Amino acid sequence: MIQLSSNYKRILGIALSLLLGFVAVDPIQASEPGIAPAISALKLPSELGHISQRLPAAASSEKKSKLVLIIQDAHGNYTAQMSMAGILDYLAERYGLKLIFMEGAEGDASLAHLRHTGPLSVRKQTAENYLKAGLISGEEYIDMISDRDWVVWGAEDITLYEKNYNAMLESEALRPQIEQQLNAIQQTVDQLKNKLYSSQLKELESRIQSYASGGFKLSGYLKYLADQSLQANVTLEPYPNIRKIAGLASAIGDIQAIALLKEIPSLERSLINQTAQMPEEKQLLDLQKGLTLFTKAVAREWTPDGYRAYREHQDSWLFSRWIPELKDLASANGVAFAWQNDVESLDSSLKQAIGFFDATLERDQAMLMNIQDKMASEGQVFAAFVVGGFHTQNLANLLVQSGVNVVVLTPVVGKDDTSVDYLEIMKYKYQDYQHKHSPRRSDEPLATDSLE
């Protein structure tokens, strides 16, 4: 499911403890009409979240005064949703926020019509129950219980959302079969690693896997990576956030969580490539890279970087191309390769699974246009956009290129104990939208038409 990984949550936790200067202590200053807040001056209380990125508009643009705050949505995570609600309320109070965009809806998405259905205490309790069940999100929660006069607007093209929804269902139906085949291939790769990897490479990979499964605290793991880098003569200059947390920087400064999230796998790859010395080790690393990429795609755990990596190398990473190579390597080293399925069929199934991500990026283009159109029609130069993690960086780049300043906000994220599966959330939102826009009796209630 597309939501914040456990590694990301650990990164955010330590980043929050190290971030400086984001707690607002000066008087409230709402933005002047027609003027967006300066991205360098924007602040956020640390108990609600932190600022991950400040991205100025493209230099060639004439629309630099516009600002969109992208709030990363950890779908179904109760703590994150409550943090998002608090962030929006804070932005309205401090900076005069009036326009909120959300994914998963098209057009007017306000629940303000429910404010008159009961006293505040009842609305709060009901809205909180909806939130815990994943039936509404943070922006809808605060809209239900607030008395603020703001516009909550769905940024989707519902046709593309439906396409993405259907692609998700198709990939989910194929998932058990594909995962079974990938696991069988992985067993052969693991046996080859045991034979071909040096002890140093085995140890490094074991540490990386242990961290990924929660076996290391972030600070200790980054110290380990830093130590290994010094031993392997790998420079840490491209990894400023790792250097800060590992205590190798002259000044701590601000930890950029999103940048740190990219630095860790990049440094891991550099260390692995440096540690792998023999040709067969390097060959096996390439095979594992493709296998890992597809395994994450099927589990819908790709980042935009993973998607781009696939698109850049998609021809060379076809199973029909590298499965024969794996068979030859296994045969040469006395490792049985029992997988006998049709590689062309597997390539076709994976292509369908990857269609989910193709459709996701199509939605981004439509949401960009809808955001621009609505800001213009409302006469607003300042807005917030609540959107999931996979969309964040691509939409931020699209907005910046179109001449809009962007600040990415990351809410405080809690444990997974109250999280709801993103698949179920997407199903509910799509079915709720269909219900609202299909012919029905005048006395038939909508899914979110009442507080019952």
PATORKOL-48803 format. One record per residue (C-alpha): x, y, z. Coordinates in steps of 0.001 Angstrom, whole numbers. Example, Ala and Ser with C-alpha at 12.3 -4.5 7.8 and 13.67 -1.06 7.14 Angstrom:
{site {12300,-4500,7800}};
{site {13670,-1060,7140}};
END
This chain:
{site {0,0,0}};
{site {1212,3538,-624}};
{site {1798,5007,2769}};
{site {4715,5991,4955}};
{site {7082,3083,5588}};
{site {8328,2184,9064}};
{site {11794,3446,8055}};
{site {10305,6770,7016}};
{site {8500,7090,10342}};
{site {11757,6458,12198}};
{site {13468,9100,10084}};
{site {10701,11587,10798}};
{site {10929,10866,14504}};
{site {14613,11636,14783}};
{site {14305,14562,12398}};
{site {11645,16104,14620}};
{site {13899,15770,17635}};
{site {16721,17595,15811}};
{site {14832,20228,13871}};
{site {15348,23775,15099}};
{site {13343,26908,14570}};
{site {9939,25523,13518}};
{site {8015,26358,16686}};
{site {6000,29536,16288}};
{site {6536,31960,19162}};
{site {5965,35304,17480}};
{site {2538,36967,17142}};
{site {0,35559,14681}};
{site {312,37255,11306}};
{site {-2285,36304,8727}};
{site {-1245,36888,5130}};
{site {-2395,40057,3428}};
{site {-5102,39498,806}};
{site {-3517,38598,-2527}};
{site {-106,37946,-967}};
{site {1081,34455,-75}};
{site {3367,33859,2911}};
{site {7086,33854,2131}};
{site {8379,30287,2004}};
{site {11409,31194,4125}};
{site {9228,32631,6898}};
{site {6679,29822,7144}};
{site {6707,28038,10505}};
{site {5024,24998,12005}};
{site {4697,23864,15637}};
{site {6814,20766,16221}};
{site {3991,18935,17996}};
{site {2059,18946,14697}};
{site {4836,18100,12259}};
{site {7742,19684,10472}};
{site {8722,21375,7223}};
{site {10443,18877,4923}};
{site {11141,21032,1876}};
{site {10973,24677,787}};
{site {10960,24831,-3002}};
{site {11001,28204,-4798}};
{site {9194,28551,-8101}};
{site {11100,28131,-11342}};
{site {13272,31173,-12026}};
{site {11729,31797,-15439}};
{site {8199,32017,-14046}};
{site {6086,35144,-13658}};
{site {3836,33629,-10966}};
{site {6232,33474,-8030}};
{site {3752,34944,-5577}};
{site {1636,31774,-5463}};
{site {2263,29224,-2711}};
{site {952,25676,-2275}};
{site {1631,23795,942}};
{site {1746,20060,249}};
{site {804,18115,3366}};
{site {1914,14494,3113}};
{site {-985,12182,3862}};
{site {-166,8962,5735}};
{site {-3361,7273,4592}};
{site {-5334,5687,7400}};
{site {-2870,6560,10173}};
{site {-4976,8084,12954}};
{site {-2193,10122,14602}};
{site {-1120,11575,11260}};
{site {-4714,12476,10353}};
{site {-5225,14312,13648}};
{site {-1889,16085,13108}};
{site {-3034,17142,9632}};
{site {-6256,18521,11061}};
{site {-4230,20519,13571}};
{site {-1889,21766,10844}};
{site {-4783,23046,8723}};
{site {-6398,24774,11676}};
{site {-3068,26367,12558}};
{site {-2491,27555,8986}};
{site {-5956,29091,8870}};
{site {-5437,30875,12165}};
{site {-1889,32062,11569}};
{site {-1712,32625,7808}};
{site {-5333,32976,6746}};
{site {-5584,29722,4794}};
{site {-8935,29470,3008}};
{site {-8462,26934,202}};
{site {-7744,23222,832}};
{site {-7267,20680,-1929}};
{site {-7527,16925,-1428}};
{site {-7056,13781,-3512}};
{site {-9706,11119,-3932}};
{site {-12465,13610,-4774}};
{site {-13534,15850,-7627}};
{site {-14998,19304,-7061}};
{site {-16715,20409,-3864}};
{site {-15605,18029,-1102}};
{site {-16688,20045,1922}};
{site {-18479,18399,4830}};
{site {-19498,21753,6275}};
{site {-23142,20855,5646}};
{site {-22854,18409,8561}};
{site {-22076,21156,11062}};
{site {-25756,21873,11669}};
{site {-26699,18243,12337}};
{site {-25661,18138,15992}};
{site {-23779,19854,18808}};
{site {-19995,20142,18605}};
{site {-19391,17322,21112}};
{site {-21445,14884,19010}};
{site {-19796,16003,15786}};
{site {-16334,15571,17276}};
{site {-17037,12073,18541}};
{site {-18672,10976,15296}};
{site {-15945,12527,13146}};
{site {-13272,10848,15264}};
{site {-14966,7473,14805}};
{site {-15043,8049,11045}};
{site {-11375,9032,11138}};
{site {-10297,5923,13027}};
{site {-12208,3748,10565}};
{site {-10489,5447,7607}};
{site {-13807,6735,6222}};
{site {-12660,10348,6339}};
{site {-9266,12026,6499}};
{site {-7796,14877,8528}};
{site {-8970,17688,6278}};
{site {-12532,16326,6320}};
{site {-12425,15892,10089}};
{site {-11456,19517,10747}};
{site {-14014,20678,8186}};
{site {-16789,18841,10062}};
{site {-15954,20237,13504}};
{site {-14732,23704,12551}};
{site {-16698,26897,11965}};
{site {-14136,28277,9518}};
{site {-15276,29566,6147}};
{site {-12927,27672,3886}};
{site {-13207,25821,597}};
{site {-12390,22102,554}};
{site {-11975,21029,-3053}};
{site {-11278,17669,-4686}};
{site {-8407,18061,-7142}};
{site {-9052,14829,-9058}};
{site {-10246,14119,-12551}};
{site {-12572,11343,-11474}};
{site {-12156,9522,-14803}};
{site {-8437,9159,-14137}};
{site {-9106,8252,-10517}};
{site {-11379,5472,-11767}};
{site {-8634,4319,-14146}};
{site {-6161,4239,-11242}};
{site {-8693,2432,-9071}};
{site {-9274,-264,-11716}};
{site {-5508,-639,-12249}};
{site {-5142,-1157,-8496}};
{site {-7786,-3898,-8499}};
{site {-6098,-5615,-11448}};
{site {-2680,-5503,-9788}};
{site {-4139,-6759,-6518}};
{site {-5733,-9736,-8254}};
{site {-2392,-10679,-9804}};
{site {-381,-10059,-6661}};
{site {-492,-13530,-4975}};
{site {560,-15350,-8139}};
{site {3366,-12900,-8978}};
{site {4689,-12829,-5416}};
{site {4841,-16630,-5357}};
{site {6956,-16646,-8509}};
{site {9214,-13815,-7319}};
{site {9788,-15617,-4016}};
{site {10851,-18759,-5894}};
{site {13337,-16738,-7953}};
{site {14597,-15006,-4800}};
{site {15431,-18388,-3234}};
{site {17834,-19130,-6078}};
{site {19394,-15675,-5780}};
{site {19874,-16170,-2012}};
{site {21618,-19521,-2552}};
{site {23963,-17880,-5046}};
{site {24730,-15071,-2608}};
{site {25684,-17618,23}};
{site {28164,-19155,-2425}};
{site {29497,-16074,-4181}};
{site {29394,-13143,-1747}};
{site {32420,-12331,367}};
{site {31997,-12282,4147}};
{site {32164,-8465,4102}};
{site {29408,-8208,1510}};
{site {27226,-10713,3404}};
{site {27663,-8728,6618}};
{site {26814,-5421,4940}};
{site {23675,-6812,3307}};
{site {22631,-8433,6596}};
{site {22903,-5071,8394}};
{site {20905,-3321,5679}};
{site {18153,-5932,5864}};
{site {18132,-5793,9671}};
{site {17612,-2030,9604}};
{site {14831,-2366,7013}};
{site {12991,-4797,9311}};
{site {13347,-2560,12382}};
{site {16383,-4210,13949}};
{site {18391,-983,14195}};
{site {17632,2439,15615}};
{site {18137,5114,12982}};
{site {20949,6973,14756}};
{site {22919,3778,15392}};
{site {22424,2573,11842}};
{site {23608,5845,10341}};
{site {26685,5708,12576}};
{site {27339,2197,11239}};
{site {26995,3397,7620}};
{site {29324,6303,8333}};
{site {31940,3985,9856}};
{site {31689,1594,6917}};
{site {32063,4499,4503}};
{site {35320,5571,6137}};
{site {36663,2013,5958}};
{site {35604,1574,2321}};
{site {36855,5020,1307}};
{site {33374,6162,284}};
{site {32973,9915,665}};
{site {30093,11233,2776}};
{site {30063,14657,1137}};
{site {26892,13888,-906}};
{site {25086,12890,2317}};
{site {24882,16008,4540}};
{site {21949,14790,6649}};
{site {23635,11467,7422}};
{site {26789,13357,8398}};
{site {24795,15545,10780}};
{site {23038,12683,12550}};
{site {26205,10548,12670}};
{site {27992,13438,14376}};
{site {30463,14052,11561}};
{site {29272,17537,10608}};
{site {30658,20700,12189}};
{site {27120,21975,12841}};
{site {23867,20048,13282}};
{site {21517,22512,11611}};
{site {18184,21400,10181}};
{site {17627,17761,9256}};
{site {15749,17475,5958}};
{site {13714,14282,6380}};
{site {12836,13770,2704}};
{site {16448,14306,1646}};
{site {17604,11927,4390}};
{site {15142,9322,3130}};
{site {16920,9440,-248}};
{site {20436,9606,1198}};
{site {20180,6312,3088}};
{site {19495,3962,124}};
{site {21949,5932,-2001}};
{site {24748,5426,542}};
{site {23750,1771,953}};
{site {24124,1259,-2805}};
{site {27494,3029,-2850}};
{site {28795,831,-41}};
{site {27501,-2366,-1656}};
{site {29009,-1459,-5038}};
{site {32331,-623,-3398}};
{site {32356,-3834,-1339}};
{site {31504,-6095,-4297}};
{site {34837,-6808,-5980}};
{site {34375,-10014,-7989}};
{site {32582,-10050,-11374}};
{site {30054,-12655,-10227}};
{site {29246,-10549,-7136}};
{site {28542,-7547,-9342}};
{site {26459,-9662,-11713}};
{site {24372,-10995,-8828}};
{site {23911,-7479,-7444}};
{site {22416,-6359,-10748}};
{site {20016,-9305,-10753}};
{site {18984,-8586,-7165}};
{site {18397,-4929,-8001}};
{site {15835,-5807,-10668}};
{site {14187,-8441,-8501}};
{site {13854,-6035,-5556}};
{site {12404,-3351,-7800}};
{site {9676,-5654,-9109}};
{site {8922,-7065,-5655}};
{site {8282,-3538,-4386}};
{site {6190,-2713,-7444}};
{site {3882,-5667,-6848}};
{site {3521,-4660,-3181}};
{site {2805,-1052,-4299}};
{site {5814,187,-2330}};
{site {7506,2057,-5145}};
{site {8705,5605,-4681}};
{site {8753,7948,-7699}};
{site {12512,7263,-7895}};
{site {11803,3540,-8192}};
{site {9284,4182,-10955}};
{site {11756,6368,-12855}};
{site {14506,3748,-12456}};
{site {12210,1159,-14004}};
{site {11222,3402,-16918}};
{site {14874,4183,-17666}};
{site {15876,495,-17741}};
{site {12610,-1287,-18493}};
{site {13876,-3123,-21578}};
{site {17005,-4452,-19892}};
{site {15029,-5492,-16806}};
{site {12538,-7697,-18610}};
{site {12434,-11140,-17007}};
{site {12741,-12682,-20448}};
{site {16170,-11057,-20661}};
{site {17714,-11758,-17274}};
{site {16126,-15064,-16196}};
{site {18368,-16960,-18683}};
{site {21361,-15130,-17180}};
{site {20312,-16225,-13692}};
{site {19882,-19819,-14878}};
{site {23395,-19846,-16359}};
{site {24890,-18387,-13172}};
{site {23076,-20958,-11036}};
{site {24178,-23836,-13271}};
{site {27807,-22682,-13246}};
{site {27834,-22657,-9441}};
{site {25939,-25866,-8760}};
{site {22715,-24190,-7582}};
{site {19398,-25734,-8578}};
{site {16986,-23441,-10438}};
{site {13597,-25097,-10189}};
{site {11522,-22161,-11484}};
{site {10108,-23253,-14839}};
{site {7301,-20778,-15476}};
{site {6758,-18784,-18654}};
{site {8882,-15614,-18482}};
{site {6807,-13797,-21109}};
{site {3703,-14376,-19000}};
{site {5492,-13012,-15932}};
{site {6593,-9915,-17863}};
{site {2988,-9365,-18954}};
{site {1669,-9720,-15396}};
{site {4245,-7288,-14033}};
{site {3388,-4795,-16755}};
{site {-206,-4857,-15542}};
{site {942,-4334,-11959}};
{site {3058,-1362,-13021}};
{site {3,115,-14764}};
{site {-1140,1233,-11311}};
{site {1819,3628,-11103}};
{site {1344,4830,-14692}};
{site {-2225,5801,-13829}};
{site {-1103,7457,-10595}};
{site {1194,9838,-12468}};
{site {-1572,10610,-14971}};
{site {-3671,11757,-12023}};
{site {-878,14130,-11000}};
{site {-1051,16049,-14276}};
{site {-4814,16437,-13940}};
{site {-4582,17518,-10313}};
{site {-2014,20158,-11240}};
{site {-4386,21707,-13800}};
{site {-7375,21537,-11460}};
{site {-5422,23217,-8657}};
{site {-4320,26028,-10951}};
{site {-7846,26551,-12296}};
{site {-9470,26609,-8849}};
{site {-6904,28975,-7347}};
{site {-7539,31329,-10260}};
{site {-11335,31130,-9997}};
{site {-11214,31693,-6216}};
{site {-8707,34522,-6547}};
{site {-6367,32723,-4129}};
{site {-2578,32759,-4234}};
{site {-2195,30529,-1164}};
{site {-3554,26996,-700}};
{site {-2903,23680,1026}};
{site {-2978,20324,-713}};
{site {-3331,17081,1266}};
{site {-1940,14234,-830}};
{site {-291,10833,-396}};
{site {3442,10240,-301}};
{site {3880,8783,-3808}};
{site {2344,11922,-5339}};
{site {4277,14399,-3190}};
{site {7574,14857,-5009}};
{site {6158,14658,-8523}};
{site {3414,17192,-7776}};
{site {5892,19440,-5985}};
{site {8103,19414,-9085}};
{site {5144,20042,-11408}};
{site {3959,22986,-9312}};
{site {7451,24497,-9102}};
{site {7905,24174,-12867}};
{site {4552,25883,-13401}};
{site {5675,28877,-11339}};
{site {4300,28070,-7886}};
{site {6305,28133,-4662}};
{site {5966,24891,-2698}};
{site {6513,23958,927}};
{site {6189,20288,1905}};
{site {4844,19631,5403}};
{site {5083,16249,7128}};
{site {2649,15612,9992}};
{site {3555,13681,13121}};
{site {2996,9993,12319}};
{site {1935,7447,14937}};
{site {2270,3694,15187}};
{site {437,1432,12771}};
{site {-1981,15,15329}};
{site {-4892,2130,14034}};
{site {-3844,2230,10379}};
{site {-6326,1224,7689}};
{site {-5279,-530,4488}};
{site {-4955,1996,1643}};
{site {-6657,-467,-686}};
{site {-9783,-319,1469}};
{site {-9608,3481,1682}};
{site {-9401,3833,-2100}};
{site {-12297,1415,-2556}};
{site {-14445,3339,-98}};
{site {-13711,6744,-1622}};
{site {-14433,5492,-5122}};
{site {-17654,3734,-4116}};
{site {-18760,6763,-2083}};
{site {-18159,9027,-5094}};
{site {-20138,6685,-7354}};
{site {-22987,6647,-4840}};
{site {-23095,10423,-4609}};
{site {-23215,10872,-8372}};
{site {-25594,8096,-9342}};
{site {-29385,8522,-9655}};
{site {-31059,7848,-6329}};
{site {-34253,8481,-4433}};
{site {-34482,11859,-2741}};
{site {-34843,10177,644}};
{site {-31783,7901,223}};
{site {-28875,9154,2387}};
{site {-25319,9445,1142}};
{site {-22446,7725,2889}};
{site {-21374,11040,4430}};
{site {-24695,12826,4461}};
{site {-25430,12288,8128}};
{site {-23755,11752,11438}};
{site {-25627,8543,12201}};
END
